[in-house]
Amino acid sequence: MAETKTPDAIGDAGAYTNLVSNIGTERDKASHGSFVKKVIPDEQLEAVYQHWLAKRIVNRPASDMLRAGWFFEGIQDNDLLKLKEACKAFNLDGVLLSSLVLSRLYGVCYVLLGTVDGGNLDQPFDLNKLGVGRLEFFTVLKKKHIEADTSKYLSPKEAGGVLKQPEFYKLKLDGKS
């Protein structure tokens, strides 16, 4: 005598099933799908970026973000002129545009601030030592030139509420840390 299968109360009673194409059965290819994170190498991203359409897709939103310029609040006339001159001297628009483009292309990029504070790059940055006129340069680094040191993390209070932000990063130039 054949067993009668009772419909599942949760939901397959009205589901579409096609035994010829295996739709709705345990052999259905769509029912076994899952999302997988796929890492695309930087070389492939750079090769795709050479195409005019991909370059436009990456560059256009980044340039649109900076198109309107800047609006500063709470800065007096003389200080505003000094700030605008400093932004022009450091090419801040170009640095920010480059960082936005690289972050859209690779997913992440870093901006390195060069200061004259007497410390090396392997020492923590002390904002109190910076002072007026001690900022030297900004430069944009690709993710392949920076490696996070995961031995020590900033507290969420210091990192603006973001968890697991490394306290230090290792700068890798010419394949050396």
C-alpha positions in Angstrom: 0.0 0.0 0.0 1.4 3.4 -0.9 2.1 5.9 1.8 0.3 9.2 1.6 2.4 12.3 2.1 0.8 15.0 4.1 1.5 18.5 3.0 4.0 20.5 5.1 2.2 23.0 7.2 5.0 25.6 6.8 4.7 26.0 3.1 5.2 23.5 0.3 1.5 22.7 -0.2 1.1 25.3 -3.0 4.7 25.4 -4.2 5.4 24.8 -7.9 7.1 21.5 -8.7 8.3 20.2 -12.0 9.8 16.7 -11.9 11.2 17.0 -15.5 13.3 20.1 -14.8 13.7 19.4 -11.1 12.2 22.7 -10.1 10.9 22.6 -6.5 12.5 19.2 -5.8 15.6 18.5 -3.6 17.7 18.5 -6.9 16.6 22.1 -7.7 19.8 24.1 -8.4 18.2 27.3 -7.4 17.3 26.0 -3.9 21.0 25.3 -3.1 22.4 28.7 -4.0 24.2 30.8 -1.5 26.1 34.1 -1.6 29.9 33.9 -1.6 32.3 36.8 -1.2 34.6 36.8 -4.2 37.8 38.7 -4.0 38.9 40.3 -7.3 42.7 40.8 -7.6 43.8 44.5 -8.0 45.4 43.7 -11.3 42.0 42.7 -12.8 40.4 45.8 -11.4 43.1 47.9 -13.0 42.7 46.1 -16.3 38.9 46.7 -16.2 39.5 50.4 -15.2 41.4 50.9 -18.5 38.1 50.7 -20.4 36.4 54.1 -20.9 33.0 53.0 -19.5 34.4 51.4 -16.4 36.6 54.5 -15.8 33.6 56.8 -16.2 31.5 54.6 -13.8 34.3 54.9 -11.2 35.3 58.5 -11.7 32.0 60.3 -12.4 30.4 59.9 -8.9 33.7 60.8 -7.2 34.0 64.0 -9.2 30.3 64.8 -8.6 30.9 64.6 -4.9 33.5 67.4 -5.0 31.9 69.5 -7.8 30.0 71.9 -5.5 33.1 72.9 -3.6 33.4 73.7 0.1 31.4 75.5 2.6 33.0 76.4 6.0 31.1 77.5 9.1 32.4 79.4 12.0 35.6 80.7 10.4 36.3 84.4 10.1 37.3 86.2 6.9 41.1 86.2 7.5 41.2 82.6 8.7 39.0 81.6 5.8 41.5 83.0 3.3 44.3 81.2 5.1 42.4 77.9 5.0 41.6 78.3 1.3 45.2 79.0 0.5 46.3 76.0 2.5 43.8 73.8 0.7 45.2 75.1 -2.6 48.8 74.6 -1.5 48.2 71.0 -0.4 46.1 70.3 -3.5 43.4 69.0 -1.2 40.8 68.8 -4.0 43.2 66.5 -6.0 44.0 64.4 -3.0 40.4 63.9 -2.1 39.4 63.2 -5.7 42.2 60.6 -6.0 41.2 59.0 -2.7 37.5 58.8 -3.7 38.4 57.3 -7.1 40.7 54.7 -5.5 38.3 53.8 -2.8 35.5 53.3 -5.4 37.9 51.1 -7.5 39.5 49.0 -4.8 37.0 49.4 -2.0 39.4 51.1 0.3 42.4 53.5 0.2 44.4 55.5 2.7 45.4 59.1 3.0 48.8 59.6 4.7 49.4 63.0 6.4 53.0 64.0 6.4 53.9 66.2 9.4 56.9 67.9 10.9 56.4 66.7 14.5 59.8 65.2 15.0 58.5 61.6 15.0 59.0 58.7 12.6 56.1 57.0 10.8 56.4 54.1 13.2 55.5 56.3 16.1 52.0 57.3 17.1 50.7 60.7 15.9 50.5 63.3 18.6 48.1 66.1 17.6 49.4 68.4 20.4 52.9 68.4 18.7 51.5 69.4 15.3 51.1 73.2 15.7 50.6 75.7 13.0 52.6 75.2 9.8 53.7 71.7 10.6 51.6 69.9 8.1 53.8 69.1 5.1 51.8 66.9 2.7 48.9 64.6 2.0 49.4 61.5 -0.2 47.0 58.8 -1.3 48.0 55.2 -0.8 46.5 52.1 -2.4 45.5 49.2 -0.2 48.4 47.1 -1.4 50.8 49.6 0.2 49.2 49.4 3.7 48.7 46.5 6.0 46.7 46.7 9.2 48.5 45.7 12.4 45.8 43.6 14.1 47.7 43.1 17.4 46.1 46.2 19.0 42.9 48.1 18.3 41.6 51.5 19.1 38.7 51.8 21.6 35.3 52.5 20.0 35.3 55.9 21.6 38.6 56.8 20.0 37.5 55.4 16.6 34.3 57.3 16.4 32.1 54.3 17.4 33.7 52.0 14.8 34.8 48.6 16.1 38.1 46.8 15.3 39.9 49.8 14.0 43.7 49.1 14.2 45.8 51.4 16.2 48.8 51.1 13.7 49.2 50.3 10.1 52.3 48.9 8.4 53.5 50.8 5.3 54.8 48.5 2.6 56.8 50.1 -0.1 58.9 47.9 -2.6 57.5 44.8 -0.9 59.1 45.6 2.5 57.3 46.6 5.7 
